[in-house]
Amino acid sequence: MSTDTQVAGGHKASINNPNTSEKSKQHSKVSRIPAGKSEGDKNPNNVAGGLKATINNPNSSEEAKQSAKERLEGMYEANAGT
């Protein structure tokens, strides 16, 4: 029996495998989101931590760092209004 973690890992591997067909990659992208959940259901503290890690990672591209900064600022602005 496969655990949910193993299934998710298989979908992630399929998405990143250059030998996998586009149809298979699309199926894996759709299947990675559990039923009843959306991308917006992520823990905001974990998202912020990941963005901060991207900003401080010397291996991240400048484009990725800039995108992370903008997303992080947007998160803080959204929370300031509540």
VENRAVEN-V814785 format. One record per helix or strand of 2 or more residues. SS is the DSSP state (~ for helix, > for strand). FROM is the first residue (numbers start at 1). LEN is the number of residues. If there is no record, write none. Layout:
ss->(SS,SS)
from->(FROM,FROM)
len->(LEN,LEN)
//
This chain:
ss->(~,~,~,~,~)
from->(4,22,39,44,62)
len->(13,10,3,13,19)
//
